[in-house]
Amino acid sequence: MKGILFNCVADAVIEMGGDDLWDEVLQDAGLVGAYTSLGSYADGELVALTYAAAARLDVPADQAMEWVGSAVVSKLVQRHLQLVENYDCTFDLLCALNSVIHPEVLKLYPEAVVPEFNVLHRNGDTLNLRYRSARNLVGLATGLIRGASALYGEELEITVDKEDQGCVFHLRLAR
């Protein structure tokens, strides 16, 4: 997993509790934590950091991956505004992941392994989106979707049908 995500997790934790909290999270996770944005790190390190941060911040363990996904979106956007500035709503952004955003991510981070997000159906206030990834981090993807909707000031109702190596997200704009 690319270091930029680790940097964004660190930024989110530090924003919530300062450098000391980040040091405690690293210690709890059993990690040293010198992450560079261009570096690649084991997926297990992100998982360990996520659960350690969630425990320190009283986030329930079953919500940890979603929490971190949501928390890092604003940090990712701060670093790469150009990837999202041309979209007017959450659905437009999500529909552009495979065709526009992930190719741009791969230009910046050629070794990145990006998940697939395929639009199955879009109609007005609903979007059905298939997520596929060898990492199968459905909770993280859910959090990233929630974080994206927060960027646009939109509230989504999200239901998930799990599949091998992913899921189908059923998204509905709350009115």
C-alpha positions in Angstrom: 0.0 0.0 0.0 1.3 3.5 -0.9 2.8 5.6 1.8 0.5 8.6 1.0 -2.3 6.7 2.7 -0.1 6.2 5.8 0.8 9.9 5.8 -2.9 10.8 5.7 -3.7 8.5 8.6 -0.9 10.1 10.5 -2.2 13.6 9.7 -5.7 12.6 10.8 -4.5 11.1 14.1 -2.3 14.1 14.8 -5.1 16.5 14.1 -7.3 14.7 16.6 -4.8 14.2 19.3 -1.4 15.6 18.5 2.0 14.1 17.9 2.0 12.3 21.2 -1.1 10.4 20.2 0.5 9.4 16.9 3.6 8.1 18.8 1.3 6.1 21.0 -0.6 4.6 18.0 2.7 3.6 16.4 3.8 2.0 19.7 0.5 0.2 20.1 0.8 -1.1 16.6 4.4 -2.2 17.1 5.6 0.0 14.3 8.4 2.5 13.8 6.4 4.7 11.4 8.7 6.7 9.1 6.4 6.5 6.1 7.2 8.4 2.8 4.4 9.2 0.4 6.1 7.4 -2.5 7.1 4.3 -0.4 5.2 1.0 -0.4 4.3 -0.7 2.8 2.6 -3.9 3.9 -1.2 -3.8 4.0 -1.0 -5.3 7.5 0.8 -2.1 8.8 -2.2 0.1 7.8 -4.6 -2.4 9.4 -2.5 -2.4 12.6 -2.3 1.4 12.7 -6.0 1.7 12.0 -7.0 -0.5 14.9 -4.5 1.1 17.3 -5.7 4.6 16.4 -9.4 3.5 16.7 -8.7 2.0 20.2 -7.0 5.2 21.3 -9.8 7.3 20.0 -12.6 5.1 21.3 -13.8 4.1 17.8 -15.5 0.6 18.0 -13.2 -2.0 16.4 -15.9 -3.1 13.8 -16.0 0.6 12.6 -12.2 1.1 12.5 -11.5 0.7 8.8 -14.5 2.8 7.8 -13.5 5.5 10.3 -10.0 5.7 8.9 -11.2 5.8 5.3 -13.5 8.6 6.1 -10.9 10.5 8.1 -8.2 10.4 5.4 -10.3 11.8 2.5 -9.9 15.4 3.4 -6.1 14.8 3.8 -5.9 13.2 0.4 -7.8 16.1 -1.2 -5.5 18.6 0.5 -2.5 16.9 -1.1 -4.1 16.2 -4.5 -6.9 18.7 -5.1 -6.5 18.5 -8.8 -7.9 14.9 -8.7 -11.3 16.0 -7.4 -11.8 19.6 -8.3 -13.6 18.9 -11.5 -16.5 17.0 -9.9 -19.7 18.6 -8.6 -21.0 15.7 -6.5 -20.1 12.4 -4.9 -21.6 10.3 -7.6 -19.7 12.1 -10.3 -16.5 11.6 -8.4 -17.2 7.9 -7.8 -18.1 7.3 -11.4 -14.7 8.8 -12.5 -12.5 6.6 -10.3 -11.6 4.0 -12.9 -11.5 6.2 -15.9 -9.9 9.4 -14.6 -8.8 9.4 -11.0 -7.0 6.0 -10.7 -5.0 6.6 -14.0 -3.9 9.9 -12.5 -3.0 8.2 -9.3 -0.9 5.7 -11.2 1.0 8.5 -12.9 1.9 9.9 -9.5 2.5 6.5 -7.9 3.3 4.0 -10.7 3.7 1.0 -8.3 0.3 1.6 -6.7 -2.3 -1.2 -6.8 -5.6 0.5 -7.2 -9.0 -1.2 -6.7 -11.6 -1.3 -9.3 -14.9 0.6 -8.9 -17.3 -0.3 -11.7 -20.6 1.5 -12.1 -23.4 -1.0 -12.4 -26.3 1.4 -12.4 -26.8 5.2 -11.9 -30.2 6.8 -11.8 -30.9 10.2 -10.1 -30.4 9.7 -6.4 -29.0 6.1 -6.6 -25.7 4.5 -7.6 -24.7 0.9 -7.6 -21.0 0.5 -7.6 -19.0 -2.7 -7.6 -15.7 -2.6 -5.6 -13.1 -5.3 -6.4 -9.7 -5.5 -4.8 -7.3 -8.3 -3.9 -7.0 -6.4 -0.6 -10.8 -6.7 0.0 -10.8 -3.7 2.3 -14.6 -3.1 2.1 -14.6 -1.1 5.3 -11.9 1.2 4.1 -13.7 1.7 0.8 -17.0 2.5 2.6 -15.2 5.1 4.7 -13.6 6.7 1.6 -17.1 6.9 0.1 -18.5 8.5 3.3 -15.5 10.9 3.3 -16.1 11.9 -0.3 -19.8 12.5 0.4 -18.8 14.8 3.3 -16.6 16.8 0.9 -19.7 17.6 -1.1 -22.0 18.1 1.9 -24.1 15.1 0.8 -25.4 12.4 3.1 -25.5 8.9 1.6 -27.4 5.8 2.7 -25.1 2.9 2.0 -25.9 -0.7 1.9 -23.3 -3.4 1.0 -23.6 -6.8 -0.6 -20.3 -8.6 0.1 -18.7 -10.6 -2.7 -15.4 -12.5 -3.0 -12.7 -9.8 -3.2 -15.1 -6.9 -2.8 -18.7 -5.9 -2.7 -21.5 -4.0 -4.4 -22.3 -0.7 -2.8 -25.9 0.5 -3.1 -25.7 4.2 -2.6 -28.7 6.5 -2.2 -28.6 10.3 -1.6 -30.5 11.1 1.6 -32.9 13.9 1.1 
